[in-house]
Amino acid sequence: MKIIINLLLSTLAVFVTARILPGVTLDGFGTALVVAVVLGAVNAVLRPVLLILTLPINLLSLGLFTFVIIGGLVQLVSWLVPGFQVASFWWALVFALVLWAINAFLSALK
């Protein structure tokens, strides 16, 4: 039951974030659900691998390269999911940061 609630909260966060940002377009709530699932899977599988592979660059940039990885993962999801478009890398980065803030807010309410 907890997984379903977290999935619905993540879907709501994706939907709200896409509506707030002009550089991100989303077809509907169903697409937001798919984006939430794919983004969760990409973050669970690819993000740790990429963070380990780019550890030297990340150390040299004092952790700022992590933002590049996050933006790239959001762009990957926009490429994988039809109906979800991100205008540029910068919009992908802003999307990830706003999504994090909305997810934190919704998780605090739960």
N, CA, C and O of each residue as an XYZ file, in Angstrom:
440
protein
N       0.814     -1.197      0.000
C       0.000      0.000      0.000
C       0.858      1.261      0.000
O       0.529      2.260     -0.640
N       1.988      1.186      0.749
C       2.882      2.329      0.819
C       3.499      2.649     -0.536
O       3.712      3.814     -0.873
N       3.784      1.610     -1.308
C       4.379      1.802     -2.632
C       3.403      2.530     -3.545
O       3.804      3.412     -4.306
N       2.136      2.172     -3.477
C       1.120      2.814     -4.317
C       0.960      4.283     -3.936
O       0.831      5.141     -4.809
N       0.969      4.573     -2.646
C       0.852      5.967     -2.193
C       2.061      6.777     -2.652
O       1.909      7.906     -3.120
N       3.266      6.206     -2.521
C       4.470      6.905     -2.976
C       4.453      7.121     -4.488
O       4.882      8.167     -4.974
N       3.958      6.137     -5.224
C       3.867      6.270     -6.674
C       2.877      7.358     -7.066
O       3.142      8.143     -7.977
N       1.742      7.407     -6.384
C       0.757      8.453     -6.678
C       1.278      9.840     -6.308
O       1.017     10.808     -7.022
N       2.007      9.942     -5.206
C       2.602     11.231     -4.831
C       3.666     11.668     -5.835
O       3.759     12.848     -6.174
N       4.462     10.721     -6.306
C       5.468     11.043     -7.315
C       4.808     11.456     -8.625
O       5.275     12.375     -9.297
N       3.723     10.777     -8.986
C       2.983     11.131    -10.197
C       2.414     12.532    -10.080
O       2.504     13.321    -11.020
N       1.837     12.842     -8.946
C       1.296     14.174     -8.715
C       2.401     15.227     -8.780
O       2.206     16.308     -9.335
N       3.556     14.905     -8.211
C       4.683     15.846     -8.240
C       5.165     16.085     -9.668
O       5.464     17.222    -10.033
N       5.245     15.038    -10.475
C       5.648     15.187    -11.879
C       4.625     16.035    -12.623
O       4.991     16.918    -13.398
N       3.351     15.768    -12.389
C       2.279     16.501    -13.068
C       2.317     17.987    -12.720
O       2.231     18.838    -13.605
N       2.447     18.296    -11.436
C       2.483     19.690    -10.989
C       3.739     20.400    -11.506
O       3.674     21.547    -11.949
N       4.867     19.715    -11.446
C       6.113     20.313    -11.915
C       6.046     20.633    -13.407
O       6.504     21.689    -13.842
N       5.476     19.721    -14.183
C       5.354     19.961    -15.628
C       4.407     21.116    -15.923
O       4.595     21.834    -16.905
N       3.399     21.303    -15.089
C       2.466     22.417    -15.296
C       3.079     23.758    -14.894
O       2.717     24.793    -15.454
N       3.991     23.751    -13.942
C       4.622     24.986    -13.473
C       5.660     25.497    -14.470
O       5.735     26.698    -14.730
N       6.461     24.587    -15.028
C       7.587     24.982    -15.863
C       7.194     25.085    -17.334
O       6.643     24.135    -17.889
N       7.465     26.209    -17.969
C       7.088     26.364    -19.377
C       7.950     25.558    -20.343
O       7.525     25.327    -21.475
N       9.116     25.129    -19.949
C      10.003     24.374    -20.825
C       9.745     22.877    -20.805
O      10.444     22.117    -21.475
N       8.745     22.448    -20.039
C       8.426     21.028    -19.924
C       6.975     20.826    -20.324
O       6.085     21.514    -19.825
N       6.735     19.876    -21.231
C       5.360     19.578    -21.635
C       5.044     18.128    -21.311
O       5.887     17.238    -21.422
N       3.814     17.929    -20.911
C       3.330     16.618    -20.490
C       1.922     16.451    -21.038
O       1.100     17.359    -20.914
N       1.631     15.298    -21.646
C       0.326     15.098    -22.274
C      -0.824     14.961    -21.279
O      -1.917     15.466    -21.531
N      -0.598     14.296    -20.169
C      -1.683     14.114    -19.213
C      -1.215     13.385    -17.968
O      -0.023     13.148    -17.770
N      -2.187     13.032    -17.130
C      -1.859     12.388    -15.857
C      -1.315     10.978    -16.075
O      -0.452     10.522    -15.325
N      -1.821     10.284    -17.105
C      -1.304      8.948    -17.417
C       0.158      8.990    -17.812
O       0.943      8.126    -17.421
N       0.516      9.992    -18.585
C       1.917     10.168    -18.963
C       2.759     10.504    -17.741
O       3.904     10.065    -17.639
N       2.207     11.276    -16.815
C       2.918     11.599    -15.577
C       3.194     10.335    -14.768
O       4.247     10.212    -14.142
N       2.254      9.401    -14.781
C       2.449      8.129    -14.088
C       3.599      7.350    -14.718
O       4.447      6.803    -14.013
N       3.623      7.304    -16.035
C       4.702      6.598    -16.737
C       6.043      7.279    -16.465
O       7.047      6.604    -16.239
N       6.063      8.609    -16.487
C       7.294      9.350    -16.213
C       7.773      9.059    -14.794
O       8.971      8.870    -14.580
N       6.871      9.021    -13.830
C       7.257      8.747    -12.444
C       7.871      7.353    -12.314
O       8.867      7.174    -11.612
N       7.283      6.375    -12.985
C       7.804      5.000    -12.915
C       9.168      4.917    -13.598
O      10.112      4.363    -13.034
N       9.275      5.464    -14.808
C      10.540      5.385    -15.551
C      11.631      6.188    -14.846
O      12.774      5.738    -14.764
N      11.291      7.363    -14.342
C      12.279      8.175    -13.632
C      12.751      7.470    -12.359
O      13.934      7.523    -12.021
N      11.843      6.820    -11.664
C      12.231      6.049    -10.481
C      13.145      4.894    -10.825
O      14.117      4.636    -10.114
N      12.842      4.185    -11.923
C      13.684      3.067    -12.340
C      15.057      3.544    -12.794
O      16.071      2.931    -12.460
N      15.093      4.633    -13.554
C      16.368      5.183    -14.030
C      17.209      5.660    -12.852
O      18.418      5.434    -12.818
N      16.570      6.321    -11.884
C      17.307      6.779    -10.704
C      17.800      5.625     -9.849
O      18.849      5.730     -9.214
N      17.056      4.523     -9.824
C      17.466      3.377     -9.019
C      18.579      2.568     -9.680
O      19.426      2.001     -8.990
N      18.584      2.512    -11.004
C      19.541      1.649    -11.701
C      20.736      2.432    -12.242
O      21.883      2.099    -11.945
N      20.470      3.466    -13.031
C      21.558      4.164    -13.721
C      22.297      5.191    -12.870
O      23.511      5.346    -13.002
N      21.587      5.880    -12.014
C      22.220      6.964    -11.253
C      23.390      6.484    -10.393
O      24.448      7.114    -10.423
N      23.249      5.391     -9.624
C      24.415      4.951     -8.831
C      25.608      4.551     -9.704
O      26.757      4.827     -9.358
N      25.330      3.905    -10.828
C      26.411      3.504    -11.722
C      27.123      4.731    -12.282
O      28.353      4.783    -12.304
N      26.351      5.717    -12.735
C      26.952      6.933    -13.284
C      27.718      7.719    -12.228
O      28.759      8.306    -12.522
N      27.208      7.733    -11.000
C      27.913      8.453     -9.937
C      29.258      7.796     -9.628
O      30.241      8.485     -9.354
N      29.301      6.475     -9.672
C      30.572      5.778     -9.422
C      31.536      5.990    -10.582
O      32.725      6.226    -10.369
N      31.028      5.904    -11.808
C      31.892      6.075    -12.978
C      32.462      7.493    -13.093
O      33.567      7.684    -13.600
N      31.714      8.467    -12.629
C      32.159      9.863    -12.735
C      32.689     10.410    -11.416
O      32.752     11.624    -11.222
N      33.067      9.524    -10.520
C      33.541      9.954     -9.202
C      34.729     10.919     -9.268
O      34.727     11.911     -8.538
N      35.738     10.678    -10.103
C      36.837     11.653    -10.146
C      36.388     13.053    -10.591
O      36.813     14.054    -10.013
N      35.531     13.120    -11.613
C      35.036     14.424    -12.071
C      34.183     15.064    -10.976
O      34.244     16.273    -10.753
N      33.399     14.245    -10.307
C      32.545     14.745     -9.237
C      33.377     15.299     -8.083
O      33.030     16.328     -7.504
N      34.457     14.629     -7.754
C      35.327     15.134     -6.681
C      36.004     16.438     -7.084
O      36.113     17.361     -6.278
N      36.459     16.511     -8.335
C      37.110     17.739     -8.799
C      36.151     18.922     -8.853
O      36.552     20.065     -8.632
N      34.884     18.645     -9.147
C      33.897     19.734     -9.224
C      33.175     19.955     -7.900
O      32.209     20.715     -7.833
N      33.639     19.298     -6.861
C      33.047     19.401     -5.520
C      31.567     18.997     -5.505
O      30.761     19.582     -4.782
N      31.232     18.005     -6.302
C      29.872     17.462     -6.317
C      28.930     18.120     -7.301
O      27.791     17.677     -7.449
N      29.373     19.159     -7.974
C      28.486     19.861     -8.903
C      28.191     19.047    -10.163
O      27.179     19.286    -10.823
N      29.050     18.099    -10.505
C      28.810     17.269    -11.681
C      27.583     16.377    -11.478
O      27.015     15.882    -12.451
N      27.174     16.169    -10.240
C      25.958     15.401     -9.960
C      24.753     16.054    -10.634
O      23.853     15.356    -11.101
N      24.727     17.373    -10.687
C      23.627     18.061    -11.357
C      23.597     17.744    -12.847
O      22.523     17.625    -13.435
N      24.763     17.607    -13.455
C      24.826     17.235    -14.868
C      24.234     15.841    -15.069
O      23.496     15.608    -16.026
N      24.555     14.927    -14.173
C      24.014     13.569    -14.253
C      22.498     13.589    -14.098
O      21.791     12.915    -14.848
N      21.995     14.350    -13.138
C      20.554     14.426    -12.899
C      19.835     15.004    -14.120
O      18.809     14.473    -14.545
N      20.363     16.075    -14.677
C      19.773     16.670    -15.871
C      19.787     15.701    -17.046
O      18.820     15.619    -17.803
N      20.883     14.972    -17.195
C      20.978     13.978    -18.257
C      19.971     12.851    -18.098
O      19.411     12.369    -19.083
N      19.740     12.430    -16.861
C      18.760     11.368    -16.615
C      17.340     11.834    -16.927
O      16.540     11.062    -17.454
N      17.022     13.078    -16.611
C      15.701     13.614    -16.950
C      15.555     13.698    -18.468
O      14.488     13.401    -19.005
N      16.610     14.098    -19.156
C      16.546     14.133    -20.624
C      16.408     12.732    -21.201
O      15.715     12.547    -22.200
N      17.053     11.745    -20.593
C      16.897     10.360    -21.023
C      15.450      9.910    -20.886
O      14.905      9.262    -21.780
N      14.832     10.256    -19.760
C      13.430      9.899    -19.549
C      12.538     10.600    -20.564
O      11.576     10.007    -21.051
N      12.840     11.846    -20.888
C      12.025     12.548    -21.888
C      12.190     11.916    -23.270
O      11.273     11.969    -24.089
N      13.334     11.329    -23.527
C      13.550     10.633    -24.784
C      12.821      9.286    -24.802
O      12.345      8.851    -25.851
N      12.733      8.629    -23.647
C      12.113      7.306    -23.559
C      10.591      7.353    -23.525
O       9.938      6.464    -24.071
N      10.017      8.370    -22.896
C       8.568      8.417    -22.673
C       7.923      9.355    -23.697
O       8.196     10.556    -23.699
N       7.068      8.806    -24.566
C       6.359      9.688    -25.491
C       5.322     10.524    -24.732
O       4.664     10.028    -23.818
N       5.188     11.774    -25.115
C       4.249     12.663    -24.438
C       4.881     13.487    -23.340
O       4.207     14.298    -22.705
N       6.178     13.290    -23.106
C       6.919     14.055    -22.106
C       8.129     14.666    -22.809
O       9.047     13.954    -23.215
N       8.120     15.993    -22.950
C       9.209     16.680    -23.624
C       9.827     17.726    -22.711
O       9.135     18.442    -21.987
N      11.139     17.790    -22.767
C      11.890     18.811    -22.038
C      12.643     19.618    -23.084
O      13.327     19.050    -23.935
N      12.520     20.938    -23.024
C      13.053     21.817    -24.073
C      14.571     21.781    -24.170
O      15.113     21.811    -25.276
N      15.269     21.716    -23.045
C      16.737     21.746    -23.077
C      17.283     21.094    -21.803
O      16.539     20.695    -20.907
N      18.605     21.004    -21.766
C      19.253     20.454    -20.582
C      18.944     21.297    -19.347
O      18.730     20.757    -18.262
N      18.921     22.618    -19.512
C      18.676     23.507    -18.368
C      17.266     23.321    -17.827
O      17.057     23.353    -16.614
N      16.292     23.125    -18.725
C      14.936     22.854    -18.257
C      14.874     21.499    -17.557
O      14.113     21.330    -16.605
N      15.663     20.540    -18.017
C      15.712     19.226    -17.357
C      16.271     19.363    -15.945
O      15.793     18.724    -15.007
N      17.282     20.197    -15.813
C      17.872     20.430    -14.496
C      16.900     21.149    -13.570
O      16.766     20.780    -12.403
N      16.225     22.168    -14.081
C      15.226     22.883    -13.281
C      14.071     21.955    -12.925
O      13.562     21.993    -11.805
N      13.659     21.121    -13.878
C      12.589     20.146    -13.617
C      12.971     19.231    -12.455
O      12.160     18.985    -11.562
N      14.205     18.728    -12.469
C      14.651     17.830    -11.407
C      14.664     18.532    -10.050
O      14.268     17.943     -9.044
N      15.113     19.776    -10.017
C      15.176     20.503     -8.742
C      13.780     20.836     -8.208
O      13.520     20.691     -7.014
N      12.889     21.280     -9.091
C      11.521     21.592     -8.660
C      10.793     20.313     -8.256
O      10.034     20.303     -7.288
N      11.029     19.233     -9.004
C      10.420     17.942     -8.663
C      10.874     17.478     -7.280
O      10.079     16.954     -6.500
N      12.143     17.672     -6.989
C      12.655     17.302     -5.670
C      11.945     18.104     -4.572
O      11.551     17.544     -3.549
N      11.784     19.403     -4.785
C      11.143     20.255     -3.780
C       9.677     19.870     -3.579
O       9.205     19.807     -2.444
N       8.961     19.615     -4.660
C       7.546     19.237     -4.543
C       7.411     17.865     -3.898
O       6.518     17.653     -3.079
N       8.291     16.928     -4.258
C       8.262     15.611     -3.627
C       8.535     15.712     -2.123
O       7.895     15.023     -1.329
N       9.471     16.558     -1.736
C       9.771     16.743     -0.318
C       8.557     17.312      0.411
O       8.225     16.870      1.511
N       7.898     18.293     -0.204
C       6.711     18.885      0.403
C       5.585     17.857      0.545
O       4.959     17.767      1.601
N       5.326     17.086     -0.509
C       4.248     16.100     -0.459
C       4.565     14.971      0.522
O       3.670     14.456      1.191
N       5.833     14.592      0.603
C       6.216     13.547      1.552
C       6.078     14.022      2.995
O       5.789     13.229      3.892
N       6.283     15.304      3.210
C       6.124     15.852      4.571
C       4.661     15.864      4.987
O       4.351     15.748      6.173
N       3.762     16.004      4.022
C       2.333     16.000      4.335
C       1.794     14.620      4.653
O       0.800     14.483      5.366
N       2.440     13.612      4.130
C       1.940     12.238      4.261
C       2.086     11.680      5.616
O       1.704     10.535      5.857
